[in-house]
């Protein structure tokens, strides 16, 4: 789907998957220790929300360059989320099943963002 044919950010599969990732992370972090509420829980939630938010904001901008800039921010947030999920795993926070799901979604979103960015720079 080329940028010219997209009428709404909601049409991007990467946006849809990043919303799924955000919901999955919120569910996962409900299981984190309460003393992490202002630590890893908050950080992970903010970083995940940033991904679909930046895709949406970038798509709503006037130029391809601006969109690419916001996709870059979303890619950075995806890397941040992947790092924080690794930390949660090492601390043995959450459930294994939920961690695996979030890690998988995070990897998928990262690949999709890379592909979208590459398609816009051609």
N, C-alpha and C positions, 0 to 999 in steps of 0.2 A: 504494500500500500504506500504509494508515494505521498509526500507531504502535501502536494497540491490537491489530492483527493480526500484528505482528512478534514472533516467538518468539526470534529470535536475530539478532545483528548481522550474521551471515553472509548473511542474506536481503536486506540492503540492497545494491542494485547499486552504489551509490557506495562502499561498503566494498570490494566485489569489484574495482572499477576502481582504487581507491587502492592495493590490494595489487599489482595489475598495474603501476601506476606505480612503486611501490617496487622491484619486481623489475627493471623497465626501468632505473631510476636506478642500481641496483647494477651492472647490466651496463655501463651507460654509463661510470660512474666507474672501472671496471676499466681503462679506456683513458686515464684522466687521468695526467699526469706523477706519478711516484713522490713528488716533493717536495711534492705537494698532498695527500698522505695525511692529514695532520693539519690541513689547511686546507679548501679547498672540497670535497674528496671527503667528509671526515668531516661537515662541516656539511650538505651536501646529503643525505647518507644519513640523518642524524638527523632532519632536517626531514621527509623523505618517510615514514620509519617512524612519525613522530608522527601522520600523517593517519589511517591505518586504526586505529591504536591508540586515538586519541581518539574516533573513531566508536564503536568497540567498548566502550570504557569508559563513554562517555556513555549508550549504549543499555542498559548494565547497571545504570545508576543508578536510583534510586527515582522520580524525578519528571521531568516534561517540562522544567521549568526547568533541572535539572541536565544533561539531555541537550542542551538548547540551548547551555548554557555550554561543553560539550565540543565541540559542533559549531562553535562560535565559535573555539575553539583550533585545530581541524582546518582551518577556513577560513584562519586566520592562517598556519598551516604551509604551506598550499597556495600562498598568496601568496609566502611565503618561498622555496619550491621554484621557482616561476615566475621569481622574481628571480635566483636562483642559476643557473638554466638559461640565462638571458640572459647572465649574466656568463661562464659556461662557453663559450657560443657566441662571445662577443666575444674571449675568450682563445684560441679555436680548439681547445678541448679536446674529445675524443671524436670520434665520427663524425657526419657530417651526418644520415645516416639515423636514427641513434639519438636525436640531439637533437630532430629533428622529431617522432619518436614520443613522446618524453617530454614535449615541449611540448604536443602534442595531448592526451595523457592528462591532463596537469596542467590544461589549460583545461577539459576535460570534467569532471574531478573538481570543479573550482571551481564550475562551473555547477550540477552535481548537488547540491553542498553548499548552494548558495544556494537551490535549489528545495526541498530537504528542510527547511531552516531556515524558509523562508516557509510551508511547509505545516504546520509545527508551531506557528507563531505566529498562525494564523487562529483 
